[in-house]
Amino acid sequence: MAAVTVDSLIQNPTLLFRSKSKVLLKPSRSLECSRNRKLLLSRSSCFCGFKIKPRQTSLVVRASSSETALIDNFDTSSTDDVLYKETFPVNRIEKVEGKIFIRLDQSKNQQDWQLTVGCSLPGKWILHWGVSYIGDSGSEWDQPPKNMRPPGSIPIRDYAIDTPLNKPSKGDMFHEVKIDFNPSNEIAAIHFVLKDEETGAWYQHRGRDFKVPLVDYLEDDGNTVGAKRGFGVWSGALHQFSNVLLKAEASPADSPNNNNNESKDSKNKNRHLEGFYEELSIVKEVSVGNLVSVAVRKSLETSKLVLHLETDVPGNVVVHWGICRDDAKRWEIPAAPYPPETTLFKNKALRTLLQPKATGNRSGALFTLDEEVFGFLFVLKLDDNTWLKFEENDFYVPLSGASSVLGQHGQSESTSEEISSNSYTDGIINEIRNLVSGLSSEKTQKTQTKEAQESILQEIEQLAAEAYSIFRSSIATFPEEDVAETDTDTTKPTVKISSGTGSGFEILCQGFNWESHKSGRWYMELQEKASEISSLGFTVIWLPPPTESVSPEGYMPKDLYNLNSRYGTIDELKELVKSLHKVGLKVLGDVVLNHRCAHFKNQNGIWNIFGGRLNWDDRAVVADDPHFQGRGNKSSGDNFHAAPNIDHSQEFVRKDLKEWLGWLREEIGYDGWRLDFVRGFWGGYVKDYLDASEPYFAVGEYWDSLSYTYGEMDHNQDAHRQRIIDWINATNGTAGAFDVTTKGILHSALERCEYWRLSDQKGKPPGVVGWWPSRAVTFIENHDTGSTQGHWRFPGGKEMQGYAYILTHPGTPAVFYDHIFSHYRSEIAALISIRNRNQIHCRSMVKIVKAERDVYAAIIDEKVVMKIGPGYYEPPSDGPQRWSVALEGKDYKVWETS
């Protein structure tokens, strides 16, 4: 998502228009928050409950040269009068172009052949390869014969070989590897991918393996290279992976020598290989080290501080800078004078174009600062999308008592960062400790009601969300057009935080599948089951998308206010919601905010003009989706290319959507939301929508791929769950998210009998539920993964193991409709009953006691023990607790205290 960071304070680069020495800009804002304490929010993502008031401004900052010396006259070689001097290392990404080639030619003996794969770029290159034999079916690789493996090859299990590429001699440009083989053997094809171990980048053919056929009757599956067809089908097939860009060059035409009428047997007897050579351009992104030097002196003439900044980073480098008055490091604009080529950025910071030095390939600037300034903050801007920071933080130069910090940037940086962090979070941590102490005391437990204790738990969670937000974010992640002055009294602002997680004891039922729309009366059918669903122990039900939709399932919405869908009419929907409320169920509406289908074409024949009550034009469509010619800003997330992606940075769009969500709450009676495809737009917008609609419960579908190596799921999925956590944090914790990480790991563990996957490196659950359980909505199946779509169906026959896991663990479990009304019904109901009577909730404590190849076991809240897998486990019988079996099924078992 396109959330800004402190080094940029900018999201939409089109707001900066350079014309000679003038820059047209919009202002910023500084916020303070007091919630029984002072909490600085201008550099966190905890922006809650403020009204945004745009300020009209078009400001130009002109340089003042009266107190600014020439850069080249600032001598930094002597330290006699230097108060502070330090050099910061920085890393930037630079594109390096080279060549990659594949060659097949005949050996000198005219009997053997040789396949050569090479690359001219520096790196640790590995050829990951295998073979297929004549008569093999499917796409599985096999290891080649030992006499075919080049020196240095390492077997990978039983299906592949890793062979390093080496330079034949020091003067050679290419790293390469040669594979010798005899075409008379039974090998039908060589398969391979190329990997750069330094970057982790893989080179494949249209996302699949390369294949060089060694027999000329093989069917062309679109992945073959060379041989009878020539090399043309491979041209341009190298795909962009990781941080590598590839540009295809022209290739020869396909060879016409192909006789489909010949039998495979006759061709096998009459093999004929053709040599080939193909070369492609390759552009690799490499990390390049540079330096940024800072020196501070005191001017004898003016008694002001003069800061000299210099760098060897090439090109036009802009310094985005400001000052701070204390160790909180809150950015402020200093008093003039400013260096030449300085412009104002949103009343928040200044930008200065560094000037080339007369000697050397460096550039720099001089900054004149008042003596009482506490510190100097800056980041480097190389272009609209490239910013340089110091170890993921702003560059910071301490000026208060600068004479005592000469050459101590490392210490001063870490110390000031720690002080800053502590000043933000100490108050929060102390409040959490006090609340926890009060909640855990026996007196409190006896005198306070359950509702009061739950209220305290929510308060603790809200405080933790604020602390986490400050820890994760170095500044506000608001889009540029949203940052403006608040019209509230900044000394006493009010902050409204909504948990979005209900009471913590929710159990969610998905009330439909992919085929539910086909009956045409789904709302009425579900109404008949309302009492039954409630009696099973569910507390929340998720209904399908209610709007008119191009697709019958509802996920291609058109007129948002037209709630007559394939599931039923608006009146039937209202009656359904009333019936669900009567039996004690909260109701979630499935809202699609990322995209919307248009009613009309524009003058170019593109569908991007909307009708109905929300009659938006193409300004509501993001500009970077190539299919729909939007005139909005760039998307703040990933594009969904089947329909126009909505630009949530537009104020009129947000206003209309907030009104629509409020209308759904009031008119239909929804209690909360299931948010579709939230990867498509920034989580801060979600917070805005939830603050306006005040849901009891909200969950977002943030779905992307887990991490795999050689087709096998990695044990460490921290990066995957961190992306989900980051989205939740962008909403300021106002919404939970489906725990796709847990779904994927459970899937792999049960399918492959690898239950050790269910414990991470620190002995915690490996999904989102292990890091932020109250925001994790766990599940094993839904309308996308199961039902008739079956995109990622849970391992067959092992569904109850999955439910034994999520219904006994923290998080908010969600059960799929198809499983509820199936032969699993009684077992699911029994698990829900165990969860409810032991009061397991989204924040329950889990202790993993076993995570081995064939068994996983855990104790939850010291009340419930569970195990899944065919292996053996029984809870200890010699402890203080006595355990009795509560439920047992195929490869799972649950105990509770007697």
LOROGU-477731 format. One record per residue (C-alpha): x, y, z; residue in one letter. Coordinates in steps of 0.001 Angstrom, whole numbers, padded with zeros to 6 digits, always signed. Example, Ala and Ser with C-alpha at 12.3 -4.5 7.8 and 13.67 -1.06 7.14 Angstrom:
% LOROGU-477731
+012300-004500+007800A+013670-001060+007140S
//
This chain:
% LOROGU-477731
+000000+000000+000000M+001073+003489-000635A+001309+004660+002977A+003878+007425+003379V+006838+007248+005712T+008626+009891+007712V+011376+010152+005147D+008945+011318+002508S+005897+013000+004056L+004502+012682+000596I+002418+010164-001270Q+001262+011777-004483N+004251+013168-006371P+002005+015060-008785T+001429+017649-006069L+004952+018892-006571L+005332+021018-009720F+008759+022477-010266R+008817+025552-012470S+012170+027329-012442K+012630+028278-008782S+008998+028051-007705K+007143+025123-006222V+003381+024949-005692L+002600+023083-002496L-000133+022087-000061K+000207+022409+003712P+000534+019853+006461S-000650+019621+010006R+000682+018821+013414S-001526+016935+015820L-001384+016301+019493E-003481+013833+021341C-004335+013777+025004S-006098+010800+026394R-005617+011090+030145N-002033+011906+029206R-000120+013749+026522K+000571+011585+023506L+002318+012917+020469L+000710+011635+017285L+002300+013636+014548S+004695+010766+013813R+002498+007743+014502S-000435+006196+012738S-002811+006832+015656C-004897+009474+013925F-008346+009103+015385C-011430+011238+015509G-010069+014481+014044F-011928+016589+011514K-009758+017369+008521I-009852+020950+007339K-007985+021742+004112P-006035+024953+003952R-005717+026815+000698Q-002160+027840+000132T+000302+028344-002652S+003585+029184-001040L+007000+029879-002432V+010077+029922-000235V+012862+032060-001625R+016441+031513-000685A+018268+034079+001385S+021952+034290+000688S+022896+037005+003168S+023955+034518+005822E+024817+031593+003584T+028396+030932+002547A+029545+029083-000542L+029579+025330-000002I+033038+024874-001390D+034469+027298+001161N+033268+025207+004093F+036396+023363+005193D+035581+020129+006995T+039086+018727+007020S+039929+020453+010300S+038040+019622+013501T+039328+022527+015579D+036105+024509+015493D+033730+021694+014420V+031021+021021+016990L+029705+017909+015308Y+031010+015834+012435K+029793+012472+011252E+029508+010339+008142T+026383+008256+007640F+026463+005170+005389P+023459+004782+003080V+022424+002111+000628N+020489+002716-002549R+019281+000489-005347I+020903+000853-008752E+020009-000968-011952K+022809-002843-013675V+022288-004275-017146E+023843-007452-018463G+023166-010559-020552K+021836-014027-019945I+022264-016786-022511F+021423-020419-023200I+023362-022422-025786R+023013-025988-027066L+025828-027277-029249D+027489-030496-030241Q+030722-031725-028725S+033802-032293-030791K+033264-036049-030862N+029993-035459-032765Q+028211-037861-030395Q+027698-035934-027167D+025974-032590-026718W+026466-029742-024287Q+023951-027328-022753L+025456-024074-021473T+023642-021540-019304V+025376-018273-018440G+024914-014786-017035C+027150-011723-017322S+025989-009987-014155L+027830-010363-010856P+026182-012576-008294G+026103-016054-006824K+024251-017841-009602W+022779-021308-009130I+021261-023529-011798L+018427-025507-010192H+017732-028315-012654W+016504-031802-013300G+015435-034080-016134V+012395-035971-017357S+012642-039388-018956Y+010888-040812-021978I+007534-042199-020952G+007219-039972-017861D+003812-038432-017269S+003113-035212-015411G+005558-032419-014711S+007728-033970-011980E+011497-033702-012277W+014017-036473-011706D+017682-036247-010872Q+019981-036743-013853P+022523-039581-014034P+025644-038919-011980K+027870-038789-015060N+025756-035878-016333M+026235-033691-013226R+028896-030955-013456P+031473-030636-010659P+030165-028892-007566G+026592-030114-008051S+024507-030737-004943I+021495-033090-004967P+018241-031517-003741I+016251-034336-002203R+015443-036838-004958D+014244-034614-007768Y+016758-031879-008615A+020356-030708-008699I+021842-027350-007696D+024916-026463-009749T+026841-023203-009226P+027770-021042-012198L+031455-020108-012343N+033677-017996-014559K+035888-020244-016702P+038747-017776-016148S+039261-014415-014441K+038974-012475-017664G+035666-013995-018733D+032540-011839-018615M+029998-014629-018122F+029358-016929-015207H+028337-020209-016779E+027713-023892-016272V+028020-026677-018856K+025988-029875-018823I+027232-032721-021026D+024861-035455-022165F+024449-038152-024783N+021191-037955-026776P+021058-041740-027077S+020004-042125-023417N+016424-042132-022175E+016307-038459-021162I+013474-036602-022850A+014141-033064-021606A+016227-030922-019269I+014271-028621-016931H+015774-025734-015006F+015401-022382-013305V+018160-019884-012561L+018619-018345-009130K+020715-015470-007840D+021496-016421-004250E+022510-012863-003354E+019053-011415-004009T+016888-014538-003921G+015612-013711-007425A+014440-016593-009630W+014408-016625-013430Y+011659-018735-014893Q+009707-019102-018088H+006385-017292-017708R+006393-018268-014075G+007195-021909-014894R+010291-024011-015446D+012408-023791-018575F+012471-026954-020639K+014959-027971-023322V+013550-031027-025177P+016056-033653-026254L+013578-035587-028380V+011787-033858-031218D+008310-035363-030797Y+007555-033702-027450L+004373-031663-027477E+004936-027925-027186D+003512-026831-023828D+004665-023247-024211G+007724-023763-022031N+010135-025405-024460T+013291-023729-025646V+015586-024475-028550G+015600-027887-030297A+013395-028426-033347K+011216-025381-032741R+014067-022933-032619G+014489-020599-029675F+011828-018123-030649G+009104-019432-028344V+011326-018592-025402W+012099-015019-026401S+010787-012672-023794G+009696-015537-021610A+011970-014659-018737L+009618-013283-016154H+010079-010483-013659Q+010765-011932-010242F+011838-010262-007018S+014039-007282-007866N+015053-008226-011419V+013747-006689-014641L+014192-008426-017990L+013983-007011-021515K+013543-009465-024379A+015409-009065-027667E+014459-010314-031094A+014838-014023-031760S+014874-016200-034838P+011653-017608-036214A+010473-021027-035235D+011889-023912-037131S+009323-025404-039529P+010759-028905-039334N+007908-030745-037748N+005948-033651-039130N+002937-034368-036997N+002047-037472-038979N+005068-039400-037855E+004578-041712-034925S+006325-040990-031640K+008106-044331-031802D+009672-043608-035162S+010771-040186-034000K+012290-041632-030889N+014435-043873-033035K+015440-041011-035277N+016311-038254-032844R+017731-035089-034272H+018879-032184-032112L+019584-028727-033465E+022027-026385-031807G+020913-022917-030823F+022105-019800-029044Y+019957-017065-027544E+020905-013989-025573E+018647-011628-023626L+019167-008355-021849S+018778-008512-018095I+018558-005645-015641V+019345-006460-012034K+018773-004199-009060E+021848-004145-006838V+022568-002364-003587S+025154+000422-003858V+026770+002008-000833G+027142+005780-000531N+027981+008262+002210L+026334+011344+003668V+028636+013637+005658S+027474+016296+008116V+029566+018882+009924A+028389+021646+012268V+030223+024857+013171R+029249+027997+015027K+029398+031210+013009S+031565+033802+014765L+029789+036619+012959E+026172+035687+013675T+026518+033238+016611S+024329+030851+014640K+025041+027231+013805L+026129+026456+010262V+025510+022860+009166L+027261+021518+006087H+025741+018451+004387L+027510+016633+001577E+026979+013334-000244T+028440+011286-003068D+025000+010035-004155V+024837+010839-007895P+022121+012798-009662G+019786+015515-008447N+019487+014883-004725V+016889+016764-002691V+017209+017074+001080V+013837+016941+002834H+014624+018586+006170W+013431+020293+009303G+014358+020879+012920I+013086+019652+016278C+012808+021448+019606R+013126+018446+021909D+013946+014746+021899D+010470+013855+020627A+011864+014722+017168K+008718+016413+015974R+009442+018027+012623W+009250+021846+012487E+010237+024505+009973I+013176+026662+011138P+013463+030387+010762A+015096+031829+007630A+017610+032089+006013P+017446+028992+003828Y+019901+027597+001270P+019379+028303-002438P+016881+026029-004251E+014788+025604-001094T+011039+025117-001224T+008364+024712+001417L+006568+021400+001767F+003117+021522+003359K+004092+023783+006281N+005832+020727+007695K+009289+020577+006167A+011641+022192+003675L+013209+020783+000554R+016599+021818-000731T+018202+020728-003989L+021849+019917-003272L+024334+021874-005401Q+027213+020155-007207P+030613+020786-005713K+033320+022308-007856A+035551+019270-007353T+034641+015622-007219G+031357+013888-007920N+029601+015239-004863R+026898+017714-003958S+026001+019570-000809G+024339+022506+000932A+024806+024848+003912L+022072+025338+006514F+022021+028251+008957T+020219+027406+012199L+019453+029193+015443D+021607+028233+018383E+018695+027001+020500E+017638+024369+017918V+017676+020937+019526F+018245+018768+016446G+018333+018659+012638F+016222+016021+010846L+016491+015050+007200F+016010+012392+004555V+017253+012300+000965L+014854+012264-001975K+016289+010875-005226L+013042+010755-007199D+009327+010457-006598D+009630+006865-005442N+013155+006692-003999T+014093+007959-000554W+017214+007292+001487L+017120+006961+005256K+019605+005958+007929F+018960+002405+009111E+015212+002753+008450E+015025+005995+010471N+015313+009695+009691D+018816+011087+009669F+019219+012956+012954Y+021914+015461+013879V+021893+016463+017576P+022559+020192+017964L+021769+020792+021632S+025159+020464+023282G+026633+019592+019922A+030186+020127+021126S+029890+017021+023295S+028650+014699+020551V+031405+015029+017975L+031564+011864+015937G+028955+010078+018027Q+026075+009816+015598H+025671+006130+016220G+025280+006590+019940Q+023279+009781+019738S+020965+008302+017120E+020159+005218+019102S+019932+007098+022362T+017655+009791+020998S+015529+007187+019240E+015179+005300+022490E+014304+008482+024364I+011800+009409+021684S+010223+005997+021737S+010094+005970+025512N+008558+009412+025668S+005805+008164+023394Y+005151+004822+025006T+006124+004975+028673D+002785+006452+029638G+000929+003834+027632I+002956+000970+029114I+002390+002215+032646N-001342+002471+032027E-001425-001065+030658I+000455-002344+033713R-001938-000605+036072N-004970-001943+034248L-003578-005486+034172V-002720-005339+037873S-006194-004122+038713G-007859-006707+036523L-005847-009610+037952S-006384-008749+041600S-008715-011054+043508E-010728-008132+044829K-011374-006854+041329T-012375-010281+040071Q-014886-010663+042876K-016424-007182+042732T-016409-006305+039049Q-018950-007641+036626T-017920-009611+033578K-018879-006663+031383E-016659-004322+033395A-013714-006694+033145Q-014234-007023+029401E-014289-003233+029152S-010907-003105+030886I-009559-005733+028491L-010684-003623+025558Q-009024-000568+027071E-005779-002517+027430I-006020-003627+023827E-006653-000101+022603Q-003609+001157+024479L-001527-001704+023103A-002709-000847+019596A-001528+002726+020087E+001847+001588+021414A+002243-000874+018548Y+001293+001795+016044S+003954+004131+017408I+006500+001327+017399F+005781+000329+013793R+005322+003781+012284S+007755+006643+012266S+005168+009190+011083I+001560+009544+010150A+000610+007403+007182T-002025+009761+005818F-002175+010394+002087P-000961+013819+001111E-004289+015368+000263E-005661+014364+003668D-002996+016082+005710V-004229+019468+006825A-004805+021563+009910E-007347+020335+012424T-010118+022691+013406D-010184+021317+016938T-008358+022775+019873D-004999+021021+019579T-004342+021372+023277T-007396+019288+024186K-008294+017054+021241P-010642+014142+021671T-009708+010738+020331V-012205+008070+019499K-010959+004494+019265I-013217+001658+018179S-012012-001866+018837S-013824-003545+015952G-013487-006897+017725T-016718-007067+019655G-016461-008698+023065S-013685-011108+022115G-015949-014155+022503F-017348-014103+018940E-017705-017251+016862I-018378-016429+013225L-020566-018339+010787C-020151-017720+007069Q-023777-017774+005968G-023395-018698+002304F-021242-020480-000276N-020352-019818-003909W-023612-021327-005187E-026052-019680-002759S-027234-017070-005270H-028645-019730-007597K-031776-020360-005542S-032888-016755-005961G-034310-016845-002425R-031239-017301-000249W-032305-014708+002311Y-035538-016613+002914M-033734-019959+003139E-031261-018546+005642L-034083-017004+007669Q-035498-020483+008140E-032158-021608+009594K-031641-018606+011924A-032659-020390+015140S-030683-023473+014185E-027488-021478+013574I-027870-019643+016866S-028487-022867+018776S-025160-024254+017542L-023401-021532+019513G-022547-018978+016817F-022690-015317+017796T-022010-013581+014454V-023104-014413+010913I-021537-013088+007716W-024011-012511+004870L-023151-012343+001135P-022670-009024-000757P-026097-007325-000895P-025704-004959-003848T-026703-005220-007464E-023748-006890-009174S-022494-007747-012641V-021483-011156-011292S-024299-013091-009598P-022195-013808-006496E-022129-010083-005693G-018423-009279-005871Y-018694-007007-008929M-020990-004310-007456P-022642-001712-009654K-025337+000448-008012D-024447+000381-004308L-027860+001584-003187Y-029713-001085-005162N-029994-004009-002747L-032106-006236-004955N-029636-009008-005720S-029600-012660-006741R-029861-013534-003040Y-033221-011784-002655G-034861-008369-002388T-034045-005549-000009I-037211-006275+001970D-036235-009937+002322E-032791-008846+003493L-034318-006605+006152K-036539-009420+007376E-033573-011782+007500L-031511-009361+009585V-034429-008867+011994K-034803-012630+012376S-031082-013069+013033L-031156-010320+015639H-034098-011960+017394K-032074-015133+017970V-029072-013178+019270G-026870-013121+016178L-024877-010100+015081K-024880-009601+011299V-021936-008681+009071L-022482-007228+005621G-020008-008165+002875D-018978-004806+001392V-016827-004403-001704V-015099-001024-001454L-012086-001627-003678N-013815-001660-007064H-017125-000899-008713R-018549-001705-012142C-019549+001243-014302A-022892+001956-015947H-021656+003849-019008F-018694+004152-021357K-016593+007287-021753N-015829+008903-025120Q-013134+006260-025715N-015499+003358-025146G-014124+002563-021689I-016513+001605-018885W-015675+004167-016192N-018782+006342-015793I-021101+005366-012941F-024838+005736-012526G-027349+005309-009766G-027284+007430-006628R-023481+007548-006623L-023039+008854-010177N-019267+009218-010119W-017165+009945-013183D-013659+008820-014093D-012148+010934-011299R-013291+008174-008943A-011078+005632-010754V-007362+005266-009973V-004985+006538-012624A-002581+003581-012692D-005001+000845-013742D-004293+000576-017497P-007716-000894-018287H-010076+001861-017182F-008498+005272-017985Q-009101+006755-014539G-008351+010400-013791R-007866+009937-010064G-004609+009543-008171N-002445+006449-008178K-003786+003454-006319S-002794+003057-002690S-002746-000747-003073G-002893-003572-005581D-005197-003236-008555N-008090-005613-009197F-008092-005626-012994H-011583-007016-013595A-013345-003755-012674A-012519-000048-012171P-010523+000389-008975N-011916+003179-006824I-009653+006069-005812D-010207+006405-002083H-007954+009468-001888S-010806+011488-003411Q-012756+013303-000715E-016098+012923-002522F-015559+009154-002786V-014856+008779+000921R-017795+010985+001825K-020168+008943-000343D-018900+005607+000948L-019178+006685+004580K-022756+007792+003960E-023502+004490+002231W-022090+002428+005114L-024103+004522+007568G-027211+003946+005465W-026624+000188+005492L-026252+000249+009276R-029473+002214+009749E-031636+000917+006909E-030677-002764+006923I-029423-003180+010478G-025949-004574+009795Y-023776-004753+012910D-020436-004779+011112G-018515-005561+007970W-016598-008178+006113R-014348-006059+003855L-013505-007552+000471D-010041-007286-001191F-008534-004789+001238V-005128-005224-000412R-006441-002825-003032G-006414+000321-000890F-004657+001767+002130W-005780+000621+005562G-006005+004228+006765G-009056+004668+004557Y-010614+001636+006237V-010121+003309+009590K-011910+006374+008236D-014856+004258+007090Y-015048+002339+010355L-014849+005468+012468D-017827+006792+010499A-019931+003600+010547S-018976+002416+014069E-019238-001350+013490P-019496-003824+016333Y-017157-006123+014408F-015100-005758+011221A-012757-008098+009381V-010724-007481+006244G-009736-009934+003533E-006009-009244+003162Y-004897-012155+001024W-001578-012745-000629D+000698-015704-001234S+002716-017384+001469L+006427-018040+001061S+007525-021136-000864Y+010905-022559-001885T+011161-025173-004622Y+007400-025567-004433G+007393-026338-000701E+006022-023991+001930M+008683-022373+004089D+008542-022978+007815H+009112-019304+008573N+006082-017291+007444Q+006849-014183+009509D+006961-011948+006441A+003500-013087+005382H+001834-012520+008725R+003705-009238+009115Q+002042-007930+005961R-001358-008731+007454I-000329-007182+010777I+000826-004048+008948D-002568-003705+007292W-004361-004112+010627I-002025-001520+012088N-002795+000864+009215A-006438+000695+010329T-005173+001554+013826N-006547-001760+015036G-010123-000843+014188T-010508-004030+012119A-009339-007605+012305G-008156-009661+009340A-008645-013195+008136F-005654-015213+009300D-004575-016507+005907V-001193-017429+007395T-002768-019882+009822T-004978-021301+007052K-001970-021939+004825G+000215-023459+007539I-002581-025711+008798L-003225-026769+005221H+000392-027784+004633S+000920-029346+008067A-002092-031635+007794L-001655-032464+004130E+001996-033501+004507R+001860-034771+008098C+004295-032067+009205E+002737-030882+012446Y+006000-029270+013521W+004957-026379+011269R+002357-025332+013874L+004973-023774+016151S+007091-020808+015118D+010710-020191+016104Q+009611-018765+019449K+007194-021529+020301G+004073-019549+019438K+001304-020208+016902P+002849-019368+013527P-000007-017283+012111G-001395-013841+012874V-002997-015472+015918V+000495-015835+017387G+001227-012103+017177W-002055-010206+017449W-004721-012792+018355P-007578-010367+019014S-007320-009154+015417R-006965-012631+013876A-010079-014220+012347V-009069-017837+011861T-010661-020141+009293F-009945-023257+007248I-012357-022762+004345E-014600-020152+002722N-016569-019539-000479H-013333-018960-002446D-011149-021782-001159T-013885-024416-000933G-017420-024750-002280S-017584-025242-006063T-014671-022859-006655Q-012180-024966-004732G-009269-022587-005256H-007430-023816-002148W-009488-026620-000687R-008519-027846+002774F-007073-031386+002803P-010002-033755+002400G-011045-035741+005466G-008960-033546+007774K-011383-030667+008199E-012189-031591+011790M-008530-031428+012749Q-008540-027891+011404G-011649-026996+013404Y-010231-028650+016521A-007342-026212+016165Y-009145-022916+015466I-012103-023549+017817L-009829-024204+020792T-007234-021516+020097H-007308-017733+020544P-008449-015517+017729G-011990-015308+016392T-012853-018604+014629P-014973-018609+011461A-016810-021748+010282V-017790-022283+006651F-021462-022816+005791Y-020834-026043+003844D-019188-027632+006885H-021919-026558+009303I-024639-028248+007263F-022772-031475+006631S-021814-034628+008513H-019341-032486+010483Y-022179-030576+012132R-022328-032443+015450S-018540-032372+015938E-018365-028656+015132I-021209-027994+017566A-019382-029967+020259A-016206-027941+019748L-018155-024684+019912I-019749-025894+023147S-016313-026646+024634I-015085-023202+023625R-018089-021447+025137N-018276-023274+028456R-014536-022796+029033N-014824-019146+028005Q-012013-019338+025459I-011803-015990+023709H-009754-014104+021158C-007054-013211+023711R-006755-016618+025417S-003288-017871+026298M-001971-020875+024394V+000964-023031+025470K+002292-025374+022787I+003500-028580+024460V+004218-030686+021384K+004860-029889+017730A+006433-032878+016030E+006165-034679+012723R+002885-036460+013399D+001335-034667+016378V+000594-031182+017705Y-000704-030501+021227A-001439-027339+023195A-002943-026149+026480I-005288-023170+026298I-005937-020989+029362D-005094-023988+031565E-008690-025088+030903K-008522-027040+027660V-005971-029405+026148V-006106-030418+022499M-004097-032536+020131K-004300-033140+016393I-002434-035617+014214G-002070-039402+014144P+000717-039333+016735G+000300-039993+020448Y-000272-037397+023134Y-002005-037435+026512E-002016-034554+029014P+000046-035082+032178P-001786-036989+034892S+000535-035986+037751D-000108-032265+037603G-002440-030088+039683P-005209-030410+037095Q-007237-033476+036255R-008174-033780+032603W-011124-035636+031126S-011841-036293+027463V-014447-033863+026147A-014403-034812+022452L-012572-037281+020262E-012577-037817+016521G-010353-038971+013684K-006818-037816+014556D-007943-035221+017089Y-008795-035140+020781K-009860-032468+023263V-009698-032568+027066W-011017-030149+029673E-010490-029816+033399T-012668-032066+035504S
//
